[in-house]
Amino acid sequence: MLNKSIGITTEKQISFTYDQFRNIHEAVAAAEGIDLTSYLKMELQVEMVSSSAKAVRDFRDSHFRKLGFGKIAFLPKENRGVGHK
């Protein structure tokens, strides 16, 4: 008999505004109660020594994968007719 690991996928929707957070990853961490203090310090160091934004994105994506997050994305905006809320 073979043992297989089965990944559990959970989709959540959260409200997000740039007034409160710099990016969606910070909003997700806040919604999950994760302290990003040390991560933000390291991210700043990566920004200072790297010459491209790709290094910062790779660092961020790697860190959030280690935290157990998969795909983090915006949902498409729903176009509603006039008078519908």
C-alpha positions as CSV (number, residue, x, y, z in Angstrom):
1,M,0.0,0.0,0.0
2,L,1.3,3.5,-0.9
3,N,1.0,6.4,1.4
4,K,0.2,9.7,-0.3
5,S,0.4,13.2,1.1
6,I,-2.7,15.2,0.2
7,G,-2.4,18.9,0.1
8,I,-5.4,20.8,1.6
9,T,-6.5,23.8,-0.4
10,T,-8.5,26.5,1.3
11,E,-9.7,29.6,-0.5
12,K,-10.4,32.7,1.5
13,Q,-11.6,36.1,0.5
14,I,-10.5,39.2,2.4
15,S,-11.1,42.9,2.0
16,F,-8.0,44.8,1.0
17,T,-7.2,48.5,0.5
18,Y,-3.9,50.2,-0.1
19,D,-4.8,52.7,2.7
20,Q,-4.0,50.0,5.2
21,F,-1.4,47.8,3.5
22,R,1.4,48.2,1.0
23,N,0.5,45.0,-0.8
24,I,-1.9,42.1,-0.8
25,H,0.6,39.8,1.0
26,E,0.7,42.1,4.0
27,A,-3.1,42.1,4.1
28,V,-3.2,38.3,3.9
29,A,-0.7,38.0,6.8
30,A,-2.7,40.4,8.9
31,A,-5.9,38.5,8.2
32,E,-4.2,35.3,9.4
33,G,-2.6,36.9,12.4
34,I,1.0,36.5,11.2
35,D,3.6,39.0,12.5
36,L,5.8,40.2,9.6
37,T,8.2,42.4,11.6
38,S,11.3,40.3,10.9
39,Y,10.2,39.6,7.4
40,L,9.8,43.3,6.6
41,K,13.3,44.1,8.0
42,M,14.8,41.4,5.7
43,E,12.8,42.6,2.8
44,L,14.1,46.1,3.2
45,Q,17.7,44.7,3.2
46,V,17.0,42.7,0.0
47,E,15.6,45.9,-1.6
48,M,18.8,47.8,-0.6
49,V,21.2,45.3,-2.0
50,S,19.4,44.1,-5.1
51,S,19.3,45.9,-8.4
52,S,15.9,44.6,-9.6
53,A,12.4,44.2,-8.2
54,K,12.5,40.5,-9.2
55,A,14.8,39.7,-6.3
56,V,12.3,41.3,-3.8
57,R,9.4,39.4,-5.5
58,D,11.3,36.1,-5.3
59,F,12.1,36.7,-1.7
60,R,8.5,37.6,-0.8
61,D,7.1,34.6,-2.7
62,S,9.6,32.2,-1.1
63,H,8.8,33.5,2.3
64,F,5.0,33.2,1.9
65,R,5.4,29.6,0.5
66,K,7.4,28.8,3.7
67,L,4.5,30.2,5.7
68,G,2.2,27.7,3.9
69,F,0.5,30.1,1.4
70,G,-0.1,29.0,-2.1
71,K,-1.4,31.3,-4.7
72,I,-2.4,34.8,-3.5
73,A,-4.3,36.8,-6.1
74,F,-6.9,39.5,-6.6
75,L,-10.4,38.5,-7.6
76,P,-11.7,40.0,-10.8
77,K,-14.0,43.0,-10.1
78,E,-17.7,42.3,-10.6
79,N,-19.3,44.8,-12.9
80,R,-22.7,45.5,-11.6
81,G,-25.5,47.5,-13.3
82,V,-26.6,50.9,-12.2
83,G,-28.6,50.8,-9.0
84,H,-27.3,47.4,-7.8
85,K,-25.1,47.1,-4.7
